[in-house]
Amino acid sequence: MAETRFDVGMTCEGCANAVKRILGKVDGVSDIQTNVEAKSVVVMHDDSVSKDDLLAKLQKWSAASGKSVALSS
């Protein structure tokens, strides 16, 4: 099981729910934890899921919502 962390410019639970809904559709994702205050997202997933694929899904939402998205270091 792999873990990927993102910094996401979420401002409310609506944003958090959108992120969960988008990433939850990816095969191999087992858990998504969001923290609006810390603006962080932690995704637990199979090794078959690439960070780039997850990032691409979030960037699509970012472009539509105007929220920032980046892989955490």
CYANA upper distance limits for C-alpha pairs under 8 A (distance plus 0.5 A):
  1 MET  CA     44 MET  CA      7.18
  1 MET  CA     45 HIS  CA      6.19
  1 MET  CA     46 ASP  CA      5.52
  1 MET  CA     47 ASP  CA      6.67
  2 ALA  CA     44 MET  CA      6.25
  2 ALA  CA     45 HIS  CA      5.80
  2 ALA  CA     46 ASP  CA      6.41
  2 ALA  CA     47 ASP  CA      6.35
  3 GLU  CA     42 VAL  CA      7.33
  3 GLU  CA     43 VAL  CA      6.11
  3 GLU  CA     44 MET  CA      5.14
  3 GLU  CA     45 HIS  CA      6.84
  4 THR  CA     42 VAL  CA      6.34
  4 THR  CA     43 VAL  CA      5.70
  4 THR  CA     44 MET  CA      7.14
  4 THR  CA     45 HIS  CA      8.47
  4 THR  CA     51 LYS  CA      7.13
  4 THR  CA     71 LEU  CA      8.33
  5 ARG  CA     40 SER  CA      7.65
  5 ARG  CA     41 VAL  CA      6.17
  5 ARG  CA     42 VAL  CA      5.07
  5 ARG  CA     43 VAL  CA      6.82
  5 ARG  CA     71 LEU  CA      6.63
  5 ARG  CA     72 SER  CA      5.79
  5 ARG  CA     73 SER  CA      8.48
  6 PHE  CA     40 SER  CA      6.27
  6 PHE  CA     41 VAL  CA      5.60
  6 PHE  CA     42 VAL  CA      7.02
  6 PHE  CA     69 VAL  CA      7.42
  6 PHE  CA     70 ALA  CA      6.09
  6 PHE  CA     71 LEU  CA      4.91
  6 PHE  CA     72 SER  CA      5.27
  7 ASP  CA     39 LYS  CA      6.35
  7 ASP  CA     40 SER  CA      5.30
  7 ASP  CA     41 VAL  CA      6.98
  7 ASP  CA     68 SER  CA      8.26
  7 ASP  CA     69 VAL  CA      6.29
  7 ASP  CA     70 ALA  CA      5.72
  7 ASP  CA     71 LEU  CA      6.61
  7 ASP  CA     72 SER  CA      6.12
  8 VAL  CA     39 LYS  CA      5.77
  8 VAL  CA     40 SER  CA      6.23
  8 VAL  CA     41 VAL  CA      7.35
  8 VAL  CA     67 LYS  CA      7.57
  8 VAL  CA     68 SER  CA      6.06
  8 VAL  CA     69 VAL  CA      5.03
  8 VAL  CA     70 ALA  CA      7.03
  9 GLY  CA     39 LYS  CA      6.19
  9 GLY  CA     67 LYS  CA      5.54
  9 GLY  CA     68 SER  CA      5.28
  9 GLY  CA     69 VAL  CA      6.93
 10 MET  CA     15 CYS  CA      5.81
 10 MET  CA     16 ALA  CA      6.87
 10 MET  CA     36 VAL  CA      6.13
 10 MET  CA     39 LYS  CA      6.17
 10 MET  CA     67 LYS  CA      7.24
 11 THR  CA     15 CYS  CA      7.00
 11 THR  CA     36 VAL  CA      6.74
 11 THR  CA     37 GLU  CA      8.38
 11 THR  CA     39 LYS  CA      8.31
 12 CYS  CA     16 ALA  CA      7.11
 12 CYS  CA     36 VAL  CA      6.76
 13 GLU  CA     17 ASN  CA      6.48
 13 GLU  CA     36 VAL  CA      7.45
 14 GLY  CA     18 ALA  CA      6.70
 15 CYS  CA     19 VAL  CA      6.78
 16 ALA  CA     20 LYS  CA      6.74
 16 ALA  CA     34 THR  CA      6.55
 16 ALA  CA     35 ASN  CA      8.11
 16 ALA  CA     36 VAL  CA      7.24
 17 ASN  CA     21 ARG  CA      6.53
 18 ALA  CA     22 ILE  CA      6.62
 19 VAL  CA     23 LEU  CA      6.61
 19 VAL  CA     58 LEU  CA      7.66
 20 LYS  CA     24 GLY  CA      6.12
 20 LYS  CA     32 ILE  CA      6.73
 20 LYS  CA     33 GLN  CA      8.42
 20 LYS  CA     34 THR  CA      8.24
 21 ARG  CA     25 LYS  CA      7.12
 22 ILE  CA     26 VAL  CA      8.04
 22 ILE  CA     57 LYS  CA      7.54
 22 ILE  CA     58 LEU  CA      7.99
 23 LEU  CA     29 VAL  CA      7.73
 23 LEU  CA     32 ILE  CA      8.11
 23 LEU  CA     54 LEU  CA      7.41
 23 LEU  CA     57 LYS  CA      7.74
 23 LEU  CA     58 LEU  CA      8.27
 24 GLY  CA     29 VAL  CA      6.84
 24 GLY  CA     30 SER  CA      8.34
 24 GLY  CA     31 ASP  CA      8.38
 24 GLY  CA     32 ILE  CA      7.96
 25 LYS  CA     29 VAL  CA      8.39
 26 VAL  CA     54 LEU  CA      8.45
 27 ASP  CA     49 VAL  CA      8.19
 28 GLY  CA     45 HIS  CA      5.95
 28 GLY  CA     46 ASP  CA      5.61
 28 GLY  CA     48 SER  CA      7.51
 28 GLY  CA     49 VAL  CA      6.74
 29 VAL  CA     43 VAL  CA      7.60
 29 VAL  CA     44 MET  CA      6.55
 29 VAL  CA     45 HIS  CA      4.70
 29 VAL  CA     46 ASP  CA      6.98
 29 VAL  CA     49 VAL  CA      7.99
 30 SER  CA     43 VAL  CA      8.22
 30 SER  CA     44 MET  CA      6.11
 30 SER  CA     45 HIS  CA      5.85
 30 SER  CA     46 ASP  CA      8.14
 31 ASP  CA     43 VAL  CA      6.34
 31 ASP  CA     44 MET  CA      5.52
 31 ASP  CA     45 HIS  CA      7.54
 32 ILE  CA     41 VAL  CA      7.51
 32 ILE  CA     42 VAL  CA      6.29
 32 ILE  CA     43 VAL  CA      5.12
 32 ILE  CA     44 MET  CA      6.90
 33 GLN  CA     41 VAL  CA      6.14
 33 GLN  CA     42 VAL  CA      5.62
 33 GLN  CA     43 VAL  CA      7.00
 34 THR  CA     39 LYS  CA      8.11
 34 THR  CA     40 SER  CA      6.41
 34 THR  CA     41 VAL  CA      5.03
 34 THR  CA     42 VAL  CA      7.05
 35 ASN  CA     39 LYS  CA      6.13
 35 ASN  CA     40 SER  CA      5.78
 35 ASN  CA     41 VAL  CA      6.92
 36 VAL  CA     40 SER  CA      7.25
 45 HIS  CA     49 VAL  CA      6.96
 49 VAL  CA     53 ASP  CA      7.61
 49 VAL  CA     54 LEU  CA      8.21
 50 SER  CA     54 LEU  CA      7.12
 51 LYS  CA     55 LEU  CA      6.55
 52 ASP  CA     56 ALA  CA      6.51
 53 ASP  CA     57 LYS  CA      6.91
 54 LEU  CA     58 LEU  CA      6.92
 55 LEU  CA     59 GLN  CA      6.50
 55 LEU  CA     69 VAL  CA      8.28
 55 LEU  CA     70 ALA  CA      7.88
 55 LEU  CA     71 LEU  CA      7.70
 56 ALA  CA     60 LYS  CA      6.80
 57 LYS  CA     61 TRP  CA      7.24
 58 LEU  CA     62 SER  CA      6.53
 58 LEU  CA     69 VAL  CA      7.21
 59 GLN  CA     63 ALA  CA      6.58
 59 GLN  CA     69 VAL  CA      6.82
 60 LYS  CA     64 ALA  CA      7.10
 61 TRP  CA     65 SER  CA      6.48
 61 TRP  CA     67 LYS  CA      8.46
 62 SER  CA     66 GLY  CA      5.82
 62 SER  CA     67 LYS  CA      5.40
 62 SER  CA     68 SER  CA      6.48
 62 SER  CA     69 VAL  CA      6.93
 63 ALA  CA     67 LYS  CA      7.81
